[in-house]
Amino acid sequence: MVKRVTITDIAKAAKISPTTVSLILNGKGERFSQETCERVFYLRDRLGYRVEKQVSSPKHKQLKRIGVVIPNFNQSFYNQVITGIQKSAGPNVLITIYEGANFSEEMQSGLRWIFEESLDGLILCGPFIDVETLYGWAETEGFPIVIVNSQSSVDDSDVWIDLHRAGQLAAEYLLDNGHRDIAVVVPENYTVTNEVLLSGFKEGMQEYHEELAEADIYPIVPTLQAGYELAKKVVLNKYTAVFAGGDEMAIGIMRGLVANGRHLPADQSVLGFGNSELGDYTTPQLSSIDIPSSDIGRAAFDKLEELSKNNSASRENLLLPIGINKRFSVKHI
């Protein structure tokens, strides 16, 4: 009997994840390099991969209602993640959004309650609870889960972005532009996320023989208003540049600095995180670390759909690329 070639076989030959192969073969490979796509199609033809029609089976659960857990409704980053999920899911899937149940251990019971909802699948963004517990809950309730950027471990994530590298990029960009007096503003309570982002930023500074002092780190609520209020206190005026770990905070900071009579970027530079479309409408337009938030949502849903059809599908994590959208809020000095 001739063994049927699978997506996993192509993934092993191409030395990439099965999820990446699946996305490319299903016409959703625009986020990957041309070289990677061409390699996948070449191996598909060389190995003789053929798509077989799916035979309906009661074991295959159709996704009709899914849940998505996010840390904060107010962050446009997560709004774009949800938009990506909606685009991939289509109009026939009901999506229920849950806020904040994953960032405090005191709220663990609240997260457990979400698993008891009548769902066909669940996507969790940045959960702090260990994956074995999450998998146990999912198995008890009988539906698949997909984890985006687990705070426990990168290896526990189905889809992830390299926050450490994002921090490095932010530091390198500001330092390349001559800045040495830099403040970093991060969302309060996002302990593990902040640690990873800050470790990358500190490492980026160390490459230039610079240090980020604890006094130069400002944890605030990740909102426009909190950023504005922080900047209005004049505590940021002593810095030539501010890196904010969220575009909403960055935009609030920009408005607060202008209210204090500062001119941007002549007096101070501001770098955001997330590359929200809001950055196109600020003056000056906000430079930002580019995180493919919509792609994260699409990839997460595609993985959830794959797991709903085959609960033994590979859980290898999918790394999505990051970069910098260099607009006009960072000045070279």
NORCORFEN-V538736 format. One record per residue. N is the residue number from 1. RES is the residue in one letter. OMEGA is omega as a letter, one per 20 degrees, with the letter a starting at -180 (* if undefined). Layout:
[[N | RES | OMEGA] [N | RES | OMEGA]]
//
This chain:
[[1 | M | r] [2 | V | a] [3 | K | r] [4 | R | r] [5 | V | a] [6 | T | r] [7 | I | r] [8 | T | r] [9 | D | r] [10 | I | a] [11 | A | r] [12 | K | a] [13 | A | a] [14 | A | a] [15 | K | r] [16 | I | a] [17 | S | r] [18 | P | r] [19 | T | r] [20 | T | r] [21 | V | a] [22 | S | a] [23 | L | a] [24 | I | a] [25 | L | r] [26 | N | r] [27 | G | a] [28 | K | a] [29 | G | a] [30 | E | a] [31 | R | a] [32 | F | a] [33 | S | r] [34 | Q | a] [35 | E | r] [36 | T | a] [37 | C | a] [38 | E | r] [39 | R | a] [40 | V | a] [41 | F | r] [42 | Y | a] [43 | L | r] [44 | R | a] [45 | D | a] [46 | R | a] [47 | L | r] [48 | G | r] [49 | Y | r] [50 | R | r] [51 | V | r] [52 | E | r] [53 | K | a] [54 | Q | r] [55 | V | a] [56 | S | a] [57 | S | r] [58 | P | r] [59 | K | a] [60 | H | a] [61 | K | r] [62 | Q | a] [63 | L | r] [64 | K | r] [65 | R | r] [66 | I | r] [67 | G | r] [68 | V | r] [69 | V | r] [70 | I | a] [71 | P | a] [72 | N | r] [73 | F | a] [74 | N | a] [75 | Q | a] [76 | S | r] [77 | F | a] [78 | Y | r] [79 | N | r] [80 | Q | r] [81 | V | r] [82 | I | r] [83 | T | r] [84 | G | r] [85 | I | a] [86 | Q | a] [87 | K | a] [88 | S | a] [89 | A | a] [90 | G | a] [91 | P | a] [92 | N | r] [93 | V | r] [94 | L | a] [95 | I | r] [96 | T | a] [97 | I | r] [98 | Y | a] [99 | E | r] [100 | G | a] [101 | A | a] [102 | N | a] [103 | F | r] [104 | S | a] [105 | E | r] [106 | E | a] [107 | M | a] [108 | Q | r] [109 | S | r] [110 | G | r] [111 | L | r] [112 | R | r] [113 | W | r] [114 | I | r] [115 | F | a] [116 | E | r] [117 | E | r] [118 | S | a] [119 | L | r] [120 | D | r] [121 | G | a] [122 | L | r] [123 | I | a] [124 | L | r] [125 | C | r] [126 | G | a] [127 | P | r] [128 | F | a] [129 | I | a] [130 | D | a] [131 | V | r] [132 | E | r] [133 | T | a] [134 | L | r] [135 | Y | r] [136 | G | r] [137 | W | a] [138 | A | r] [139 | E | r] [140 | T | a] [141 | E | r] [142 | G | r] [143 | F | a] [144 | P | r] [145 | I | r] [146 | V | a] [147 | I | r] [148 | V | r] [149 | N | r] [150 | S | r] [151 | Q | r] [152 | S | a] [153 | S | r] [154 | V | a] [155 | D | a] [156 | D | a] [157 | S | r] [158 | D | r] [159 | V | a] [160 | W | r] [161 | I | a] [162 | D | a] [163 | L | r] [164 | H | r] [165 | R | r] [166 | A | r] [167 | G | r] [168 | Q | a] [169 | L | a] [170 | A | r] [171 | A | a] [172 | E | a] [173 | Y | a] [174 | L | r] [175 | L | r] [176 | D | r] [177 | N | r] [178 | G | a] [179 | H | r] [180 | R | r] [181 | D | a] [182 | I | r] [183 | A | r] [184 | V | r] [185 | V | a] [186 | V | r] [187 | P | r] [188 | E | r] [189 | N | r] [190 | Y | a] [191 | T | a] [192 | V | r] [193 | T | r] [194 | N | a] [195 | E | a] [196 | V | a] [197 | L | a] [198 | L | r] [199 | S | r] [200 | G | r] [201 | F | r] [202 | K | r] [203 | E | r] [204 | G | r] [205 | M | a] [206 | Q | r] [207 | E | r] [208 | Y | a] [209 | H | r] [210 | E | a] [211 | E | r] [212 | L | a] [213 | A | r] [214 | E | a] [215 | A | a] [216 | D | r] [217 | I | a] [218 | Y | r] [219 | P | r] [220 | I | r] [221 | V | a] [222 | P | a] [223 | T | r] [224 | L | a] [225 | Q | a] [226 | A | r] [227 | G | r] [228 | Y | a] [229 | E | r] [230 | L | a] [231 | A | r] [232 | K | a] [233 | K | r] [234 | V | a] [235 | V | a] [236 | L | a] [237 | N | a] [238 | K | a] [239 | Y | r] [240 | T | a] [241 | A | r] [242 | V | r] [243 | F | r] [244 | A | a] [245 | G | r] [246 | G | a] [247 | D | r] [248 | E | r] [249 | M | a] [250 | A | a] [251 | I | r] [252 | G | r] [253 | I | r] [254 | M | a] [255 | R | r] [256 | G | r] [257 | L | r] [258 | V | r] [259 | A | r] [260 | N | r] [261 | G | r] [262 | R | r] [263 | H | a] [264 | L | i] [265 | P | a] [266 | A | a] [267 | D | a] [268 | Q | r] [269 | S | r] [270 | V | r] [271 | L | a] [272 | G | a] [273 | F | r] [274 | G | r] [275 | N | r] [276 | S | r] [277 | E | r] [278 | L | a] [279 | G | r] [280 | D | a] [281 | Y | r] [282 | T | r] [283 | T | i] [284 | P | r] [285 | Q | a] [286 | L | r] [287 | S | a] [288 | S | r] [289 | I | a] [290 | D | r] [291 | I | a] [292 | P | a] [293 | S | r] [294 | S | r] [295 | D | r] [296 | I | r] [297 | G | r] [298 | R | a] [299 | A | a] [300 | A | r] [301 | F | r] [302 | D | r] [303 | K | r] [304 | L | r] [305 | E | r] [306 | E | a] [307 | L | a] [308 | S | r] [309 | K | a] [310 | N | a] [311 | N | r] [312 | S | r] [313 | A | a] [314 | S | r] [315 | R | r] [316 | E | a] [317 | N | a] [318 | L | r] [319 | L | r] [320 | L | a] [321 | P | r] [322 | I | r] [323 | G | r] [324 | I | r] [325 | N | a] [326 | K | r] [327 | R | a] [328 | F | a] [329 | S | r] [330 | V | a] [331 | K | r] [332 | H | a] [333 | I | *]]
//
